[in-house]
């Protein structure tokens, strides 16, 4: 099933473009949210609103047979994980219907299952319906007398992206399609996996996809293992277009009927996609899949909905310096899905070429373990066409220096890696016309998770980070402090259609000629939720050039030399949970960006997204919390999760956690691999206040030994959660 790394679930609502401000209505399966059912929440919306579905399974009237009105609204799961948010129609109705929805609503991150209808048991597009279905799953939906077990589109314009459609059943004597397009339907289907569906063989006219007087476009999709018919079949006027698709293993033929001429051209091919475990509904790809890193098929080269990565490990683990003397040598040796683990120490290297699909991590996963110092001989890292399976974790990146280029710490081109728990500090883009002391990106969608950008310098723009040319970066719990430039964007500059999102970040003491914190220009659009932008030493908190915009929620803008709520954010103080008060850092001049327990940032009551409290990147509380209870038996003063000891480990490690005083509550602790999939559950019990220890023996939930690699353990108690890392080395 689809996966999403648990360390950044809290900001998944940024994944779709935000174009209109509106109200968010929360619905949960118990019916105790803002409305008792999904349909009632949908009925209450106006343009720009969002219906946010808490995880769980939705059943019954009002949660099936949904009718989406002609409004610009979003219906999405709160976690972004369709495996956890399920609309179960219970065989009584279809999942959802879009009719005449010319304002293009969005359905994202849910599973629709057990739908049953004459047409469109999962989703029905009817009469000029224009809507997008993204990162969804359709499974076990059924049509008996007609077609479109998963999706049926008539005279409509559907967009389907990164959807998994499997084990649906359609049967009819007139041409059955699990995905069915007819009557002038113009659909765009990209990065979808349509697999292991059954179209019935009683009449011999079914196909996984059926087109009648319709011209859908399929791009980077897998259509495979259909039982009872070919991949695609057409009736009169059916004319699908195909590029970069893998069509394989369909019982009625692959490139036959109306796509018989598409094999071997425009990037289309026919090879076993090598799913991880289709019998267990895991349609991720094996590392050796032909659908991974396909040349000429997009920036990442991924064909299908889900990336590579099976089980709890990757491929081979390369150790630096044991297996390779340098970080670059380790990367050169690694193949796709391999892991390069770097022993703690300082490495004097520059212009390191990162490799797509490789996990590069320090042995502890913490930035203090490994320092990569370029000694002012060049930039530190360079990456081009890195896909979403690429990870850099636990490094201090410093000493980068460039005099006639951009991005002294890191340069990203057409890349979508995850950069986690790294410190990018004291790098310099020295030329008077050169930018980005820390990171420069073009056409890229990286995730920066719990990273710090400290004391970087640019001679022109972007003291730390330059998001350029439609880059869609996400920054989660990041710190920007002491960065400086002479012109635009002391910490961040956004230019050329970039639209980054920042959640729970802290800005402190940055300096820019225009925009000490952030400068937004040249048709760029930024979303910020739960941030602190404070104490810029030169420049306002935010500056926009007239073409740039900022959506600001639940943030504290305070003490900036050039002004707080000025320019493009004038008038935003006091709206959408935005405040201007001293954040009360523990010791910001000394690099401690935690906040005092009395800080106004601990909880902003007017915040429309309360899950982003406390705001900023730092923890709450300036005093050290004692892990062990005192001799008098005192209880932990707050909820905490301790480090795994030892870490790295083989094969056993111990984890301590504390539950503060109060009524006994449910506690869960689960282990996830670096791809975000659950490996095992360590704790699932109701526990009273106290200090506890639990042991992980390095095995998954089936009792099998887990592979070497990085893992995350996540504890949840009383609506709160914490996550830490550990490394299993064999």
Secondary structure, DSSP 8 states (H G I E B T S, - for coil): -----GGGGGGGGGGS---S---EEEE-TTS-SSSSSHHHHHHH--TT-EEEE-SEEE-STTSSSEEE-SS--EEEESSS-TTTEEEE-TTSS-SEEEES-TT-EEEES-EEES-B-SS-SSEEEESS-EEEEES-EEES-EESSSS-SSEEEES-EEEEES-EEES-EE--SS--EEEEEESS---EEES-EEES-B--SSSS--EEEEEES---EEES-EEE--BSSEEEEE-TT---EEES-EEE--TT-SS-GGGTT-TTSTT-B-----EEEGGGTEEEE-TT-TTSS-TTSTTT---SSS-B--TT--S-EEEETTTBSSHHHHHHH--TT-EEEE-SEEE---SEE--TT-EEEESSSSTTTEEEE-TTSS-SEEEES--TT-EEESEEEE--EESSSS-SSEEEES---EEES-EEES-EE-STT---SSEEEES---EEES-EEES-EESSS-SSEEEESS---EEES-EEES-EESSB-SSEEEESS---EEES-EEES-B-SB-SSEEE-SS-EEEEES-EEE--SBS-SEEE-SS-EEEEES-EEE--TT-SS-GGGTT-TTSTT-B-S---EEEGGGTEEEE-TT-TTS--TT-S-GGG-S-SSS-B-SS---SS--TT----SS-EEEEEESSSBSS-EEEEEEE-SSS-EEEEEEEEETTS-EEEEEEEEEE-SEEEEEEE-SB-TTS-B--SEEEEEEEEETTEEEEEEEEE--
